[in-house]
Amino acid sequence: MLTAPPFYCRNMLLEDIPEVMAIDVRSFPTPMKESMLRYELVENQLAHYQVLAQKFTIGDASEKRIVGFAGYWLMGDEVHVSTIAVQPELRGQHLGEMLLLNMLFLAYEHPACLVTLEVRRSNVAAQQLYAKYNFAVVGERPRYYKDTGEDAILMTAELLNGRYHQFLIAQKQTLLAQIQTKA
Ligand SMILES: CC(C)(COP(=O)(O)OP(=O)(O)OC[C@H]1O[C@@H](n2cnc3c(N)ncnc32)[C@H](O)[C@@H]1OP(=O)(O)O)[C@@H](O)C(=O)NCCC(=O)NCCS
C-alpha cells in the first residue's frame, strides 16, 4: 500500500463507511447505497476496497481522516475498477493518482494481466487520469449510465508488459515526491 506522509493507503474497513459515503455523495450523480458498500466489504469475495487517509494534528492530538477511496473487483486475471473518488476540496493534488497507482500495484501483486474500467463520456478529469497511466480507449457502451443516460467509455491497461511496471515504479517516485512537497 502506498504511503506519502501525511497520506497513506490502507484497506477499507466497515467503520470507514460513513466517511466514505460522505465523499461518495459529493462525487457521483447517483451515490452508492450504504448497503451496497457493506455488501462489497463483507460478502463480495471479488471486491477489494481501499481508502486514502490523512494524518493531522489538532493541538497535541494526532487525528486521521479519510480523503479518498477506490475499489476494484478481481475476476480471474482481470481487475475491474469499480470506483475511485477524492474529497472535492483536495482534488488536483495527485491524490486520485495515488489511489489509482496503489490499485495498479495491487493488481500486479494478485497477479492480474489486465485492468478495465468504465468512465462517463463527460468525465474528462478521470479520463485524463487514466490516459496518464496509459489506459487505452477500447470501446463504448451507449447510454450505459441509467441516471443521466450518458455513454460509458471503456478503457483498459495491460499489465503483462514489463515496461509498464517500470513506468509505474518511476511514476511512484515522482508522485510521492510531489505529494510530500505539497503537504
Ligand atoms: C477523478 C478523480 C479521482 C481525480 O482525482 P484528483 O486527485 O483530482 O486527480 P489528480 O490530482 O491525482 O490528477 C492526476 C491526473 O489526472 C488528470 N486530471 C485530474 N484532474 C483533472 C482535470 N480537472 N482536468 C484534466 N485532467 C485532470 C491529470 O492528468 C492529472 O495529472 P497532472 O496533474 O500531471 O496533469 C477526482 O476528480 C474525483 O474524485 N472525481 C469524482 C469521482 C469520479 O469521477 N471518479 C471517476 C469515476 S470513473
The ligand as a Tripos MOL2 file, in Angstrom:
@<TRIPOS>MOLECULE
LIG
   48    50     1     0     0
SMALL
NO_CHARGES

@<TRIPOS>ATOM
      1 C1        -11.1440   11.5760  -10.9560 C.3       1 LIG1
      2 C2        -10.5590   11.9990   -9.6100 C.3       1 LIG1
      3 C3        -10.4760   10.7860   -8.6990 C.3       1 LIG1
      4 C4         -9.1310   12.5300   -9.8670 C.3       1 LIG1
      5 O1         -8.5590   12.8110   -8.5940 O.3       1 LIG1
      6 P1         -7.6220   14.0730   -8.3510 P.3       1 LIG1
      7 O2         -6.9500   13.8770   -7.0600 O.co2     1 LIG1
      8 O3         -8.3950   15.3290   -8.5260 O.co2     1 LIG1
      9 O4         -6.6180   13.9680   -9.5780 O.3       1 LIG1
     10 P2         -5.0270   14.1150   -9.5140 P.3       1 LIG1
     11 O5         -4.6580   15.4040   -8.8920 O.co2     1 LIG1
     12 O6         -4.4470   12.8950   -8.9430 O.co2     1 LIG1
     13 O7         -4.6840   14.2020  -11.0650 O.3       1 LIG1
     14 C5         -3.8940   13.2290  -11.7160 C.3       1 LIG1
     15 C6         -4.0240   13.4200  -13.2110 C.3       1 LIG1
     16 O8         -5.3970   13.3230  -13.6020 O.3       1 LIG1
     17 C7         -5.6750   14.2770  -14.6260 C.3       1 LIG1
     18 N1         -6.6150   15.2830  -14.0970 N.ar      1 LIG1
     19 C8         -7.0500   15.4030  -12.8270 C.ar      1 LIG1
     20 N2         -7.9540   16.4020  -12.7320 N.ar      1 LIG1
     21 C9         -8.0880   16.9020  -13.9690 C.ar      1 LIG1
     22 C10        -8.8830   17.9450  -14.5250 C.ar      1 LIG1
     23 N3         -9.7220   18.6660  -13.7490 N.pl3     1 LIG1
     24 N4         -8.7960   18.1850  -15.8510 N.ar      1 LIG1
     25 C11        -7.9680   17.4730  -16.6430 C.ar      1 LIG1
     26 N5         -7.1750   16.4560  -16.1660 N.ar      1 LIG1
     27 C12        -7.2320   16.2000  -14.8580 C.ar      1 LIG1
     28 C13        -4.3620   14.8950  -14.9910 C.3       1 LIG1
     29 O9         -3.7550   14.0830  -15.9890 O.3       1 LIG1
     30 C14        -3.5710   14.7860  -13.7030 C.3       1 LIG1
     31 O10        -2.1880   14.7300  -13.8730 O.3       1 LIG1
     32 P3         -1.3310   16.1210  -13.9600 P.3       1 LIG1
     33 O11        -1.6520   16.8880  -12.7010 O.co2     1 LIG1
     34 O12         0.0880   15.6460  -14.0210 O.co2     1 LIG1
     35 O13        -1.8100   16.8260  -15.1950 O.co2     1 LIG1
     36 C15       -11.3890   13.1510   -8.9680 C.3       1 LIG1
     37 O14       -11.5640   14.1560   -9.9230 O.3       1 LIG1
     38 C16       -12.7420   12.7150   -8.4360 C.2       1 LIG1
     39 O15       -12.8650   12.2530   -7.2990 O.2       1 LIG1
     40 N6        -13.8050   12.8630   -9.2580 N.am      1 LIG1
     41 C17       -15.1620   12.4900   -8.8500 C.3       1 LIG1
     42 C18       -15.3570   10.9950   -8.8870 C.3       1 LIG1
     43 C19       -15.0570   10.4290  -10.2580 C.2       1 LIG1
     44 O16       -15.4500   10.9820  -11.2750 O.2       1 LIG1
     45 N7        -14.3810    9.2700  -10.2960 N.am      1 LIG1
     46 C20       -14.0130    8.5800  -11.5310 C.3       1 LIG1
     47 C21       -15.0490    7.5940  -11.8980 C.3       1 LIG1
     48 S1        -14.6340    6.7610  -13.4380 S.3       1 LIG1
@<TRIPOS>BOND
     1     1     2 1
     2     2     3 1
     3     2     4 1
     4     2    36 1
     5     4     5 1
     6     5     6 1
     7     6     7 2
     8     6     8 1
     9     6     9 1
    10     9    10 1
    11    10    11 2
    12    10    12 1
    13    10    13 1
    14    13    14 1
    15    14    15 1
    16    15    16 1
    17    15    30 1
    18    16    17 1
    19    17    18 1
    20    17    28 1
    21    18    19 ar
    22    18    27 ar
    23    19    20 ar
    24    20    21 ar
    25    21    22 ar
    26    21    27 ar
    27    22    23 1
    28    22    24 ar
    29    24    25 ar
    30    25    26 ar
    31    26    27 ar
    32    28    29 1
    33    28    30 1
    34    30    31 1
    35    31    32 1
    36    32    33 2
    37    32    34 1
    38    32    35 1
    39    36    37 1
    40    36    38 1
    41    38    39 2
    42    38    40 1
    43    40    41 1
    44    41    42 1
    45    42    43 1
    46    43    44 2
    47    43    45 1
    48    45    46 1
    49    46    47 1
    50    47    48 1
@<TRIPOS>SUBSTRUCTURE
     1 LIG1         1 GROUP 0 **** ****
